Amino acid sequence: MSKAVAEKIVLQAQKDKEFMKKLLENPKVFLKEYDLTQEERNFFQNTDEATIRGLSSSCFKLSKGK
């Protein structure tokens, strides 16, 4: 379910400047309440606004190959 949560965070950040600002200022604290995998947390902790703005909802529909 965390992939859906990560998608919601990205889409909200793209729409809401204040949400984006808080996410980027202190992602570790900001994301505390969200159910994310460690990999997703690492992404948000090491990304920038341009990367978040460049993502589309279709990227969350891609699945990892095994």
Phi and psi restraints in degrees (value plus and minus 20) as a CYANA .aco file:
   2 SER   PHI     -86.5   -46.5
   2 SER   PSI     -45.6    -5.6
   3 LYS   PHI     -81.4   -41.4
   3 LYS   PSI     -59.2   -19.2
   4 ALA   PHI     -85.7   -45.7
   4 ALA   PSI     -56.5   -16.5
   5 VAL   PHI     -87.3   -47.3
   5 VAL   PSI     -64.8   -24.8
   6 ALA   PHI     -81.0   -41.0
   6 ALA   PSI     -61.3   -21.3
   7 GLU   PHI     -82.2   -42.2
   7 GLU   PSI     -63.6   -23.6
   8 LYS   PHI     -81.2   -41.2
   8 LYS   PSI     -60.4   -20.4
   9 ILE   PHI     -83.1   -43.1
   9 ILE   PSI     -67.2   -27.2
  10 VAL   PHI     -81.3   -41.3
  10 VAL   PSI     -69.0   -29.0
  11 LEU   PHI     -84.5   -44.5
  11 LEU   PSI     -58.5   -18.5
  12 GLN   PHI     -86.2   -46.2
  12 GLN   PSI     -61.9   -21.9
  13 ALA   PHI     -83.5   -43.5
  13 ALA   PSI     -56.1   -16.1
  14 GLN   PHI     -87.6   -47.6
  14 GLN   PSI     -50.2   -10.2
  15 LYS   PHI    -110.5   -70.5
  15 LYS   PSI     -48.3    -8.3
  16 ASP   PHI    -142.3  -102.3
  16 ASP   PSI      88.0   128.0
  17 LYS   PHI     -80.3   -40.3
  17 LYS   PSI     -58.3   -18.3
  18 GLU   PHI     -87.8   -47.8
  18 GLU   PSI     -60.4   -20.4
  19 PHE   PHI     -80.7   -40.7
  19 PHE   PSI     -66.5   -26.5
  20 MET   PHI     -80.2   -40.2
  20 MET   PSI     -65.4   -25.4
  21 LYS   PHI     -79.1   -39.1
  21 LYS   PSI     -67.2   -27.2
  22 LYS   PHI     -85.3   -45.3
  22 LYS   PSI     -60.3   -20.3
  23 LEU   PHI     -80.5   -40.5
  23 LEU   PSI     -65.0   -25.0
  24 LEU   PHI     -98.9   -58.9
  24 LEU   PSI     -49.0    -9.0
  25 GLU   PHI     -86.8   -46.8
  25 GLU   PSI     -62.8   -22.8
  26 ASN   PHI    -172.5  -132.5
  26 ASN   PSI      53.3    93.3
  27 PRO   PHI     -80.4   -40.4
  27 PRO   PSI     -54.5   -14.5
  28 LYS   PHI     -80.8   -40.8
  28 LYS   PSI     -65.7   -25.7
  29 VAL   PHI     -94.1   -54.1
  29 VAL   PSI     -64.7   -24.7
  30 PHE   PHI     -80.4   -40.4
  30 PHE   PSI     -56.8   -16.8
  31 LEU   PHI    -108.3   -68.3
  31 LEU   PSI     -19.7    20.3
  32 LYS   PHI     -72.0   -32.0
  32 LYS   PSI     -58.7   -18.7
  33 GLU   PHI    -104.5   -64.5
  33 GLU   PSI     -25.1    14.9
  34 TYR   PHI    -116.0   -76.0
  34 TYR   PSI     122.2   162.2
  35 ASP   PHI    -106.2   -66.2
  35 ASP   PSI      69.3   109.3
  36 LEU   PHI    -142.9  -102.9
  36 LEU   PSI     134.3   174.3
  37 THR   PHI     -95.2   -55.2
  37 THR   PSI     145.4   185.4
  38 GLN   PHI     -82.5   -42.5
  38 GLN   PSI     -57.2   -17.2
  39 GLU   PHI     -81.9   -41.9
  39 GLU   PSI     -62.1   -22.1
  40 GLU   PHI     -86.5   -46.5
  40 GLU   PSI     -61.8   -21.8
  41 ARG   PHI     -80.3   -40.3
  41 ARG   PSI     -63.8   -23.8
  42 ASN   PHI     -80.1   -40.1
  42 ASN   PSI     -60.9   -20.9
  43 PHE   PHI     -78.0   -38.0
  43 PHE   PSI     -72.3   -32.3
  44 PHE   PHI     -85.9   -45.9
  44 PHE   PSI     -50.2   -10.2
  45 GLN   PHI     -96.8   -56.8
  45 GLN   PSI     -37.5     2.5
  46 ASN   PHI    -142.1  -102.1
  46 ASN   PSI       2.7    42.7
  47 THR   PHI    -133.2   -93.2
  47 THR   PSI     156.7   196.7
  48 ASP   PHI    -152.2  -112.2
  48 ASP   PSI     153.9   193.9
  49 GLU   PHI     -81.4   -41.4
  49 GLU   PSI     -61.3   -21.3
  50 ALA   PHI     -80.3   -40.3
  50 ALA   PSI     -60.0   -20.0
  51 THR   PHI     -86.3   -46.3
  51 THR   PSI     -66.0   -26.0
  52 ILE   PHI     -82.3   -42.3
  52 ILE   PSI     -63.3   -23.3
  53 ARG   PHI     -85.5   -45.5
  53 ARG   PSI     -47.8    -7.8
  54 GLY   PHI    -100.3   -60.3
  54 GLY   PSI     -30.9     9.1
  55 LEU   PHI    -100.7   -60.7
  55 LEU   PSI     126.6   166.6
  56 SER   PHI    -140.6  -100.6
  56 SER   PSI     143.6   183.6
  57 SER   PHI     -83.8   -43.8
  57 SER   PSI     -43.2    -3.2
  58 SER   PHI     -86.8   -46.8
  58 SER   PSI     -45.0    -5.0
  59 CYS   PHI     -86.5   -46.5
  59 CYS   PSI     -42.3    -2.3
  60 PHE   PHI    -101.9   -61.9
  60 PHE   PSI     -30.8     9.2
  61 LYS   PHI    -111.4   -71.4
  61 LYS   PSI     -27.6    12.4
  62 LEU   PHI     -96.3   -56.3
  62 LEU   PSI     118.2   158.2
  63 SER   PHI    -130.4   -90.4
  63 SER   PSI     132.2   172.2
  64 LYS   PHI     -95.2   -55.2
  64 LYS   PSI     113.3   153.3
  65 GLY   PHI     -98.2   -58.2
  65 GLY   PSI     130.7   170.7
